[in-house]
Amino acid sequence: PTPRPRSRSSAQRPGDVVVLNADDPLLRAMGARAPGRVVWFGADRGPDAIQRVPVVTYGPSGIVWREGGAATVICAREDIRLPGEHNLANVAAAAAAARAFGVDDEAIRRAVRGFGGVEHRLELVRELDGVRYINDTAATAPEAAIAALHSFDAPVVLIAGGADKNLPFEGLARAILARAKAVVLLQGTATPKLVAALEAARESAPRSDVRARDVAGPYDDFAQAIRAAQALAEPGDVVLLSPGCASFGMFRNEFHRGEEFRRLVSEL
């Protein structure tokens, strides 16, 4: 049988292109061994920090192609409709791949401006009484929920918890205390672990660093959980379904959870 390649780039041929994250030390090492052309993307840390080119950077000035000492703005920050720095990185990676294959900047810009995201991933369901309701049910791991929490500057009422995937919750607990004004918990095998992580994080964090004051639930009725989140939210807030856990028990799968969220929010 054909040996399995150790990485995507190990399957490269000299005429191929690989797009790699310049901020990841493992990928930087991989890029040094890549037999084909490497196109990089990464956070904009200023011209002096750029060591690998060509690179597409993302930051306050938008998505920028940098090569040979020249910088070309592909699209401005306001062209990107997706919330969150992780989505800036996603756009930069896509732009790097498109640019590497000869797609012109105007075509990339049009595509970015026209893309509002996909369902179940930071999806705006509705704005009601000045509160935005966001469906991020695809966040079935703590790291995804952390990224979602960092995507909004507005106060967040988080709906979290669910079925256990044997993942640690310490990072998510710290992010909840720092970034959410309140959390509404869903019933599930992982929820007691999240509660314990929240309690431990609250005990160790300075009081000035704790933003989340209210913890409601856990609820085994999704409609009640959403109404609890609605009661905790004020105009200007975000109600964010980003569970950080699997959905089994209360739902068939995470997409069923998202569909139910859309239905119930539309009925508020």
C-alpha positions as CSV (number, residue, x, y, z in Angstrom):
1,P,0.0,0.0,0.0
2,T,1.0,3.6,-0.6
3,P,2.5,5.1,2.6
4,R,0.4,7.8,4.2
5,P,2.0,11.3,3.9
6,R,3.1,12.8,7.2
7,S,1.6,16.2,6.3
8,R,-0.2,18.0,3.5
9,S,3.0,19.6,2.4
10,S,4.9,16.3,2.2
11,A,2.6,15.3,-0.7
12,Q,3.6,18.5,-2.6
13,R,5.3,18.4,-5.9
14,P,7.8,21.2,-7.0
15,G,5.1,23.0,-9.0
16,D,2.5,22.9,-6.2
17,V,1.4,25.6,-3.8
18,V,0.8,25.2,0.0
19,V,-0.8,28.0,2.2
20,L,0.5,28.0,5.7
21,N,0.0,30.0,8.9
22,A,3.1,32.0,9.6
23,D,2.1,32.4,13.3
24,D,2.3,28.7,13.9
25,P,5.9,27.5,14.7
26,L,5.1,23.9,13.6
27,L,3.9,25.2,10.2
28,R,6.9,27.5,9.9
29,A,9.1,24.4,10.2
30,M,6.9,22.5,7.8
31,G,7.2,25.3,5.3
32,A,11.0,25.2,5.4
33,R,10.8,21.5,4.2
34,A,8.0,22.1,1.6
35,P,9.2,21.1,-2.0
36,G,6.8,23.5,-3.7
37,R,5.9,27.1,-3.3
38,V,4.8,28.4,0.1
39,V,2.4,31.3,0.5
40,W,2.0,32.5,4.0
41,F,-0.8,34.2,6.0
42,G,-0.7,35.7,9.5
43,A,-1.5,38.5,11.8
44,D,-0.1,42.0,10.9
45,R,2.6,42.7,13.5
46,G,4.2,45.5,11.5
47,P,6.7,45.5,8.6
48,D,9.7,44.7,10.9
49,A,8.0,41.4,12.0
50,I,7.6,40.0,8.5
51,Q,10.1,37.3,7.9
52,R,8.4,35.2,5.3
53,V,7.1,36.3,1.9
54,P,4.9,36.2,0.1
55,V,2.4,36.7,2.9
56,V,-1.1,37.9,3.3
57,T,-1.5,39.7,6.6
58,Y,-4.7,40.6,8.5
59,G,-5.3,43.4,11.0
60,P,-6.8,46.8,11.4
61,S,-5.8,47.8,7.9
62,G,-7.5,44.8,6.4
63,I,-6.2,42.0,4.2
64,V,-2.8,42.9,2.7
65,W,-0.6,41.1,0.2
66,R,3.1,41.6,1.0
67,E,5.9,40.6,-1.3
68,G,9.3,42.1,-2.3
69,G,9.0,45.0,0.0
70,A,5.6,46.1,-1.5
71,A,2.2,46.0,0.2
72,T,-1.1,45.8,-1.6
73,V,-4.4,46.1,0.2
74,I,-6.7,43.3,-1.1
75,C,-9.7,44.4,1.0
76,A,-10.4,46.8,3.9
77,R,-11.5,45.6,7.3
78,E,-15.0,47.0,6.7
79,D,-15.3,44.8,3.6
80,I,-15.3,41.7,5.9
81,R,-18.8,41.0,7.2
82,L,-17.7,38.1,9.5
83,P,-17.2,38.8,13.2
84,G,-14.1,37.7,15.0
85,E,-10.3,37.8,14.5
86,H,-10.3,34.1,13.7
87,N,-12.5,34.9,10.7
88,L,-10.0,37.5,9.6
89,A,-7.4,34.7,9.6
90,N,-9.8,32.6,7.6
91,V,-10.2,35.4,5.0
92,A,-6.5,35.9,4.8
93,A,-5.9,32.2,4.2
94,A,-8.5,32.1,1.4
95,A,-7.1,35.3,-0.1
96,A,-3.6,33.8,0.0
97,A,-4.7,30.7,-1.9
98,A,-6.7,32.8,-4.4
99,R,-3.8,35.2,-5.0
100,A,-1.4,32.3,-5.4
101,F,-3.5,30.9,-8.3
102,G,-3.8,34.2,-10.1
103,V,-7.2,35.5,-9.0
104,D,-7.1,39.3,-9.2
105,D,-7.7,41.5,-6.1
106,E,-11.0,42.9,-7.3
107,A,-12.5,39.4,-7.7
108,I,-11.2,38.5,-4.2
109,R,-12.7,41.8,-2.8
110,R,-16.1,41.1,-4.4
111,A,-16.2,37.6,-3.0
112,V,-15.2,38.8,0.5
113,R,-17.8,41.6,0.5
114,G,-20.5,39.2,-0.7
115,F,-19.8,36.5,1.9
116,G,-21.9,36.8,5.0
117,G,-20.9,33.4,6.5
118,V,-22.6,30.0,6.7
119,E,-25.4,28.8,8.9
120,H,-24.7,27.6,12.4
121,R,-21.4,29.5,12.6
122,L,-21.8,32.9,14.3
123,E,-25.1,33.2,12.3
124,L,-27.2,36.2,13.1
125,V,-30.7,34.8,13.6
126,R,-32.6,37.9,14.7
127,E,-32.4,41.3,16.5
128,L,-35.2,41.8,19.0
129,D,-35.5,44.7,21.4
130,G,-32.0,45.8,20.6
131,V,-30.5,42.3,21.4
132,R,-28.8,40.2,18.7
133,Y,-29.3,36.5,18.8
134,I,-26.4,34.5,17.3
135,N,-26.4,30.8,16.4
136,D,-23.0,29.3,16.8
137,T,-24.1,25.7,17.5
138,A,-21.2,24.4,15.4
139,A,-18.9,25.3,18.3
140,T,-18.9,21.8,19.8
141,A,-15.5,22.2,21.4
142,P,-14.3,24.7,24.1
143,E,-11.8,26.4,21.8
144,A,-14.5,27.2,19.3
145,A,-16.7,28.8,22.0
146,I,-13.7,30.8,23.2
147,A,-13.2,32.2,19.6
148,A,-16.9,33.1,19.5
149,L,-16.7,35.0,22.8
150,H,-13.8,37.0,21.5
151,S,-15.8,37.9,18.4
152,F,-18.0,40.5,20.1
153,D,-17.3,43.7,21.9
154,A,-20.9,44.0,23.1
155,P,-21.9,42.3,26.4
156,V,-22.6,38.6,25.8
157,V,-25.2,36.3,27.4
158,L,-23.7,32.9,26.6
159,I,-25.7,29.7,26.2
160,A,-23.3,26.8,26.8
161,G,-23.0,23.2,28.0
162,G,-24.1,19.9,26.7
163,A,-22.6,16.5,26.1
164,D,-19.1,15.5,27.1
165,K,-16.3,15.1,24.5
166,N,-13.6,14.6,27.2
167,L,-12.1,18.0,26.6
168,P,-10.8,20.5,29.2
169,F,-12.9,23.4,30.2
170,E,-10.4,25.6,32.1
171,G,-9.8,27.9,29.1
172,L,-13.5,28.3,28.3
173,A,-14.3,29.0,32.0
174,R,-11.7,31.8,32.1
175,A,-13.0,33.2,28.8
176,I,-16.6,33.1,30.1
177,L,-15.7,35.0,33.3
178,A,-13.7,37.6,31.3
179,R,-15.9,38.1,28.2
180,A,-19.6,37.2,29.1
181,K,-21.9,39.1,31.4
182,A,-23.9,35.9,32.1
183,V,-24.0,32.3,31.1
184,V,-27.1,30.1,30.7
185,L,-26.3,26.4,31.0
186,L,-27.8,23.5,29.1
187,Q,-28.2,20.1,30.7
188,G,-25.6,17.5,29.7
189,T,-22.8,15.2,30.8
190,A,-20.2,17.9,30.2
191,T,-22.1,20.7,32.1
192,P,-21.0,19.7,35.6
193,K,-17.4,19.8,34.4
194,L,-17.9,23.3,33.0
195,V,-19.6,24.4,36.3
196,A,-16.6,23.1,38.3
197,A,-14.2,24.9,36.0
198,L,-16.2,28.1,36.3
199,E,-16.1,27.8,40.1
200,A,-12.4,27.2,40.2
201,A,-11.7,30.0,37.7
202,R,-13.8,32.4,39.8
203,E,-11.9,31.6,43.0
204,S,-8.5,32.2,41.4
205,A,-9.3,35.3,39.3
206,P,-9.1,38.8,40.7
207,R,-12.6,40.2,41.2
208,S,-11.9,43.0,38.7
209,D,-11.3,40.4,36.0
210,V,-14.7,38.7,36.5
211,R,-17.4,40.0,34.2
212,A,-19.8,37.1,34.4
213,R,-22.0,37.7,37.4
214,D,-25.0,35.4,36.6
215,V,-25.1,31.7,36.0
216,A,-28.5,30.2,35.2
217,G,-29.5,26.6,34.8
218,P,-28.8,24.0,33.8
219,Y,-31.9,23.7,31.7
220,D,-33.2,20.5,30.1
221,D,-35.8,22.6,28.2
222,F,-34.2,24.6,25.4
223,A,-37.1,27.1,25.2
224,Q,-36.7,27.8,28.9
225,A,-33.0,28.3,28.5
226,I,-33.5,30.8,25.7
227,R,-36.1,32.7,27.7
228,A,-33.7,32.9,30.6
229,A,-31.0,34.3,28.3
230,Q,-33.6,36.8,26.9
231,A,-34.4,37.9,30.5
232,L,-30.7,38.5,31.3
233,A,-30.0,40.5,28.1
234,E,-30.4,44.2,27.7
235,P,-30.5,46.4,24.6
236,G,-27.1,46.3,22.9
237,D,-26.3,42.9,24.2
238,V,-25.7,39.6,22.3
239,V,-27.3,36.3,23.2
240,L,-24.8,33.8,21.9
241,L,-25.5,30.1,21.5
242,S,-21.9,28.7,21.4
243,P,-22.1,25.6,23.6
244,G,-18.5,24.4,23.6
245,C,-20.0,20.9,23.9
246,A,-21.6,18.2,21.8
247,S,-25.4,18.2,21.5
248,F,-26.4,14.6,22.2
249,G,-29.0,14.0,24.9
250,M,-31.2,17.1,24.2
251,F,-30.8,17.1,20.4
252,R,-30.1,14.7,17.5
253,N,-27.0,16.6,16.6
254,E,-25.5,20.1,16.6
255,F,-27.4,21.2,13.5
256,H,-30.7,20.1,15.1
257,R,-29.7,22.3,18.1
258,G,-29.1,25.2,15.8
259,E,-32.4,24.7,13.9
260,E,-34.3,24.6,17.2
261,F,-32.5,27.8,18.3
262,R,-33.6,29.6,15.2
263,R,-37.2,28.4,15.5
264,L,-37.5,29.3,19.2
265,V,-35.8,32.7,18.8
266,S,-38.2,33.5,15.9
267,E,-41.1,32.8,18.3
268,L,-40.0,35.1,21.1
